[in-house]
Amino acid sequence: MSTTGSPQAASRTGLTGRLLTALALVLTTAGVTAWLVAGVVGPPIFHEHMERSDAAASESTVLHAEEAFLTAGALSLLIALGTATLVALGVSLFLTRRIGRSLGELTSAARLVAGGRYEARVPDPGMGPELDELAGAFNQMAARLDESEALRRRLLSDVAHELRTPVATLEAQLESIEDGLVPLDAATVGVLRDQGARLTRLAEDLAAVTRAESGDARLETAPHRPADLLTRAAAAAGTRAEAAGVTVEVDAPDDLPDVDVDPDRMAQVLGNLVDNALRHTPRGGAVTLSGRVAGERVELSVADTGEGIDARHLPHVFERFYRADDARDRHSGGSGIGLAISRALVEAHGGTIRAASEGRGRGSAFVVALPRAAAVRPDR
């Protein structure tokens, strides 16, 4: 004996069937209630009023009036219930088809998304704010998934590209050593170490940006003077700046409001920005670290007199592995993730970061905007 029970069968009942069942229950209840009122409660009341209204009326006249009342009431009730049933049935069928079509489109789109087709979207159902909000939320989710999938594919492609060069160099060097074409001298060891360091730097940067973007980066914040943060960043870059022939200057007043930051993480942010500026500023140029008040925030800026960035590239410079042009390519020494790490860490502090440039050859500036510290500045 089959045990595909009624609960399962009921759960498979379509929306139309459930609405029609509910409609039939409502109409049945309304019909029974109307019959009780018209057939049981109404006649005695009508009979009493007839007797009071005309005491001289004969019994046959009263009975005839009651019969007319019952007939008219039953006919009116029948016509009203029939009309109500037809109208309710039509409205229910119309609504169930509209709702069913909207839910069907949502189901189809959900199946596509579940199968990896993140470009699927749901049209506006036009069935009220509830379904409209549901469709809008679904489309937003699908758009985010589509964007994340595109980013994942590009990230995998970029990581593969970044790994290919050092791995190929290591393999070529090792084969040359094995074949006796290249001696294992200090120069060869230096090449091997450089490529190994490049792989290590790439792995560390990927881990750092992943932690920062996922919110796993732990911040130990405290009020700090912006001028101190900028001065330390300039001092840390002193040796590299001297080797590159670039002047590093600090222009920040001591009376700027404190910012509530993790000093190590903010040093990492400013260090990445200064390194980026040094890589793209020619010998004889300058990098300026400055600070100023901007409303309720304090802005820390790293500006250079270097190559500059075209306006069309500015919205993308904080994306992983994004390179605006050949001048800012992988041969400049960066992993292509430093700016992405900086953005993630700044946002973890509740701040924002933006890039500005007047175009190629006009230099560029990266501005970090941080909330003012709520704590009172301690004496230092």
TAZIZI-V861876 format. One line per field, one symbol per residue. phi: phi as a letter, one per 40 degrees, with the letter a starting at -180 (. if undefined). burial: 1 if it has 24 or more other ideal C-beta (glycine too) atoms within 12 Angstrom, else 0. Layout:
BEGIN
phi->???
burial->???
END
This chain:
BEGIN
phi->.cbcccdccccccccccccccccccccccccccccccccbccddcccccccccacccccccccccccccccccccccccccccccccccccccccccccccccccccccccccccgccccbbcccgbhcccccccccccccccccccccccccccccccccccccccccccccccccccgcbccbcccccccccccccccccccccccccccccgcccbbcacbcdcccccccccccdccccccgbcbbbbaccccccbcbcccccccccccccdccccbbcdgcabbbbaacbgcbbbbbbbbbccgbcdccdcbccccgcbcaccbbccchccgbdcccccccccccgbbbabaachdgbgaabbbbbcccccccccb
burial->00000000000000000010001000100000010001000010010001000000000001000100100010001000100000010001001100110110110011001000010111001010001001100110010010000000001001100110010001001000000000000000001100100110110011011001100010101111111111111101100110010111110100011111111011111111111111111000111111110100111111111111100011011111111100010101011111111111111110111111100000111111111110000000
END
